[in-house]
């Protein structure tokens, strides 16, 4: 299962961390993992383009992205969370989404 943890403060999202594997299919053929990975890459690029200063750290099977915050970053991260929720509807039990206060 992919663990998607979003970080927020006072209802405003500031970043996320993802780890794990969806387990929908074997590695390299898992469309749920591919959808999540593609969305994360796109989100980091959009955050950068909009001046939200993403601070990205990539490790073994984990990626963490924190932003400078602000309403624009929060709105974009909300859309990423909604995208993950849509993937979860299509591919049940592939993603666990949590929100943690920072």
MIDOSE-1310 file (N, C-alpha, C; in nm, 2 decimals, decimal comma, always signed):
residues 102
xxxx	+0,08/-0,12/+0,00/+0,00/+0,00/+0,00/+0,09/+0,12/+0,00; +0,05/+0,22/-0,08/+0,12/+0,35/-0,08/+0,07/+0,43/+0,04; +0,16/+0,49/+0,12/+0,12/+0,58/+0,23/+0,15/+0,72/+0,18; +0,04/+0,80/+0,18/+0,05/+0,94/+0,14/+0,01/+1,02/+0,26
xxxx	+0,11/+1,09/+0,31/+0,09/+1,17/+0,43/+0,11/+1,32/+0,39; +0,00/+1,39/+0,41/+0,00/+1,53/+0,38/+0,03/+1,61/+0,51; +0,11/+1,71/+0,50/+0,14/+1,80/+0,62/+0,07/+1,93/+0,60; +0,00/+1,97/+0,71/-0,07/+2,10/+0,71/-0,07/+2,17/+0,84
xxxx	-0,11/+2,29/+0,84/-0,12/+2,37/+0,96/-0,25/+2,46/+0,94; -0,34/+2,45/+1,04/-0,46/+2,54/+1,04/-0,54/+2,53/+0,91; -0,55/+2,40/+0,86/-0,63/+2,38/+0,74/-0,56/+2,41/+0,61; -0,43/+2,44/+0,61/-0,35/+2,48/+0,49/-0,24/+2,37/+0,47
xxxx	-0,25/+2,30/+0,36/-0,14/+2,20/+0,33/-0,01/+2,27/+0,29; +0,10/+2,21/+0,34/+0,23/+2,26/+0,32/+0,33/+2,16/+0,25; +0,29/+2,03/+0,25/+0,37/+1,93/+0,19/+0,32/+1,80/+0,20; +0,40/+1,70/+0,16/+0,36/+1,56/+0,16/+0,48/+1,47/+0,16
xxxx	+0,45/+1,34/+0,20/+0,55/+1,24/+0,20/+0,48/+1,11/+0,15; +0,54/+1,04/+0,05/+0,49/+0,92/+0,00/+0,59/+0,81/+0,01; +0,54/+0,69/+0,04/+0,63/+0,57/+0,05/+0,54/+0,45/+0,02; +0,61/+0,34/-0,01/+0,54/+0,22/-0,03/+0,51/+0,19/-0,18
xxxx	+0,44/+0,08/-0,20/+0,40/+0,03/-0,33/+0,25/+0,00/-0,32; +0,18/+0,03/-0,43/+0,03/+0,01/-0,43/-0,01/-0,13/-0,42; +0,07/-0,22/-0,48/+0,04/-0,36/-0,47/-0,08/-0,41/-0,56; -0,11/-0,32/-0,65/-0,22/-0,36/-0,75/-0,17/-0,46/-0,85
xxxx	-0,04/-0,45/-0,89/+0,02/-0,54/-0,98/+0,16/-0,55/-0,95; +0,23/-0,64/-1,02/+0,38/-0,65/-1,00/+0,45/-0,52/-1,03; +0,56/-0,50/-0,97/+0,64/-0,38/-0,99/+0,68/-0,37/-1,14; +0,66/-0,25/-1,19/+0,68/-0,22/-1,33/+0,56/-0,23/-1,42
xxxx	+0,45/-0,29/-1,36/+0,33/-0,31/-1,43/+0,21/-0,25/-1,35; +0,24/-0,18/-1,24/+0,13/-0,14/-1,15/+0,08/+0,00/-1,20; -0,04/+0,01/-1,25/-0,09/+0,13/-1,30/-0,12/+0,23/-1,19; -0,16/+0,18/-1,07/-0,19/+0,27/-0,96/-0,06/+0,34/-0,92
xxxx	+0,05/+0,26/-0,91/+0,18/+0,32/-0,87/+0,22/+0,42/-0,98; +0,20/+0,39/-1,10/+0,24/+0,48/-1,21/+0,16/+0,61/-1,21; +0,03/+0,60/-1,18/-0,05/+0,72/-1,17/-0,01/+0,81/-1,05; +0,03/+0,75/-0,94/+0,07/+0,83/-0,82/+0,21/+0,89/-0,85
xxxx	+0,30/+0,81/-0,91/+0,43/+0,87/-0,94/+0,43/+0,98/-1,04; +0,35/+0,97/-1,14/+0,34/+1,07/-1,24/+0,28/+1,20/-1,18; +0,17/+1,18/-1,10/+0,11/+1,30/-1,03/+0,21/+1,37/-0,94; +0,29/+1,30/-0,87/+0,39/+1,36/-0,78/+0,49/+1,44/-0,86
xxxx	+0,54/+1,38/-0,97/+0,64/+1,45/-1,05/+0,58/+1,58/-1,10; +0,46/+1,57/-1,15/+0,39/+1,69/-1,21/+0,37/+1,79/-1,10; +0,33/+1,75/-0,98/+0,30/+1,84/-0,87/+0,42/+1,92/-0,83; +0,54/+1,85/-0,82/+0,66/+1,92/-0,78/+0,70/+2,02/-0,89
xxxx	+0,68/+1,99/-1,01/+0,72/+2,08/-1,12/+0,62/+2,20/-1,12; +0,49/+2,18/-1,09/+0,40/+2,29/-1,09/+0,43/+2,38/-0,97; +0,45/+2,32/-0,85/+0,49/+2,40/-0,73/+0,61/+2,49/-0,76; +0,71/+2,43/-0,83/+0,83/+2,51/-0,86/+0,79/+2,62/-0,96
xxxx	+0,71/+2,59/-1,06/+0,67/+2,69/-1,16/+0,59/+2,81/-1,10; +0,51/+2,78/-1,00/+0,43/+2,88/-0,93/+0,50/+2,95/-0,82; +0,63/+2,92/-0,80/+0,71/+2,99/-0,70/+0,69/+2,95/-0,56; +0,64/+2,82/-0,54/+0,61/+2,77/-0,41/+0,73/+2,71/-0,34
xxxx	+0,84/+2,71/-0,41/+0,97/+2,66/-0,35/+0,97/+2,52/-0,29; +0,94/+2,42/-0,37/+0,93/+2,29/-0,32/+1,07/+2,24/-0,28; +1,08/+2,19/-0,16/+1,20/+2,13/-0,10/+1,18/+1,98/-0,11; +1,25/+1,91/-0,20/+1,22/+1,77/-0,23/+1,34/+1,69/-0,18
xxxx	+1,30/+1,58/-0,11/+1,40/+1,48/-0,07/+1,35/+1,35/-0,12; +1,44/+1,28/-0,18/+1,41/+1,14/-0,24/+1,50/+1,04/-0,17; +1,44/+0,94/-0,12/+1,52/+0,83/-0,06/+1,48/+0,70/-0,12; +1,52/+0,59/-0,05/+1,48/+0,46/-0,10/+1,33/+0,44/-0,08
xxxx	+1,25/+0,44/-0,19/+1,11/+0,41/-0,18/+1,03/+0,52/-0,10; +1,09/+0,64/-0,10/+1,02/+0,75/-0,03/+1,05/+0,88/-0,10; +0,95/+0,97/-0,10/+0,97/+1,11/-0,15/+0,90/+1,20/-0,06; +0,97/+1,31/-0,02/+0,91/+1,41/+0,07/+0,92/+1,55/+0,00
xxxx	+0,81/+1,62/+0,00/+0,81/+1,76/-0,06/+0,75/+1,85/+0,04; +0,82/+1,95/+0,08/+0,77/+2,06/+0,16/+0,78/+2,19/+0,09; +0,68/+2,28/+0,11/+0,68/+2,41/+0,04/+0,69/+2,52/+0,13; +0,71/+2,64/+0,08/+0,71/+2,76/+0,16/+0,57/+2,80/+0,21
xxxx	+0,48/+2,72/+0,17/+0,34/+2,74/+0,22/+0,27/+2,84/+0,13; +0,17/+2,90/+0,19/+0,09/+3,00/+0,11/-0,03/+2,93/+0,06; -0,13/+3,02/+0,02/-0,26/+2,97/-0,02/-0,25/+2,90/-0,16; -0,16/+2,94/-0,25/-0,14/+2,88/-0,38/-0,09/+2,74/-0,36
xxxx	+0,01/+2,72/-0,28/+0,07/+2,59/-0,26/-0,04/+2,50/-0,20; -0,11/+2,55/-0,10/-0,21/+2,47/-0,03/-0,32/+2,42/-0,13; -0,36/+2,51/-0,22/-0,47/+2,48/-0,32/-0,41/+2,37/-0,41; -0,29/+2,38/-0,46/-0,23/+2,28/-0,54/-0,22/+2,15/-0,47
xxxx	-0,17/+2,15/-0,35/-0,16/+2,02/-0,27/-0,30/+1,96/-0,25; -0,40/+2,04/-0,23/-0,54/+1,99/-0,21/-0,58/+1,91/-0,34; -0,54/+1,96/-0,46/-0,57/+1,90/-0,58/-0,50/+1,76/-0,59; -0,37/+1,76/-0,54/-0,30/+1,63/-0,54/-0,37/+1,53/-0,45
xxxx	-0,41/+1,57/-0,34/-0,48/+1,49/-0,24/-0,61/+1,43/-0,31; -0,69/+1,52/-0,37/-0,81/+1,48/-0,44/-0,78/+1,38/-0,55; -0,67/+1,40/-0,62/-0,63/+1,31/-0,73/-0,60/+1,17/-0,67; -0,53/+1,17/-0,56/-0,50/+1,04/-0,49/-0,63/+0,97/-0,44
xxxx	-0,73/+1,05/-0,40/-0,86/+1,00/-0,36/-0,93/+0,94/-0,48; -0,92/+1,00/-0,59/-0,98/+0,94/-0,71/-0,91/+0,81/-0,75; -0,78/+0,80/-0,74/-0,71/+0,68/-0,77/-0,75/+0,57/-0,67; -0,77/+0,61/-0,55/-0,82/+0,51/-0,44/-0,95/+0,46/-0,48
xxxx	-1,04/+0,54/-0,53/-1,18/+0,50/-0,57/-1,17/+0,39/-0,68; -1,08/+0,42/-0,78/-1,06/+0,33/-0,89/-0,99/+0,20/-0,85; -0,89/+0,22/-0,76/-0,81/+0,10/-0,72/-0,81/+0,09/-0,57; -0,91/+0,03/-0,52/-0,93/+0,02/-0,37/-0,81/-0,04/-0,30
xxxx	-0,78/+0,00/-0,18/-0,68/-0,05/-0,10/-0,54/-0,04/-0,15; -0,52/+0,06/-0,23/-0,38/+0,09/-0,29/-0,31/+0,21/-0,22; -0,39/+0,30/-0,16/-0,33/+0,42/-0,10/-0,40/+0,44/+0,03; -0,32/+0,48/+0,13/-0,37/+0,53/+0,26/-0,33/+0,67/+0,27
xxxx	-0,43/+0,76/+0,28/-0,41/+0,90/+0,28/-0,43/+0,95/+0,42; -0,33/+1,03/+0,48/-0,35/+1,09/+0,61/-0,30/+1,23/+0,60; -0,35/+1,31/+0,70/-0,31/+1,45/+0,71/-0,26/+1,47/+0,85; -0,14/+1,52/+0,86/-0,07/+1,55/+0,99/-0,05/+1,70/+1,01
xx	-0,08/+1,74/+1,13/-0,05/+1,89/+1,16/+0,10/+1,90/+1,19; +0,15/+2,01/+1,13/+0,30/+2,04/+1,16/+0,31/+2,18/+1,22
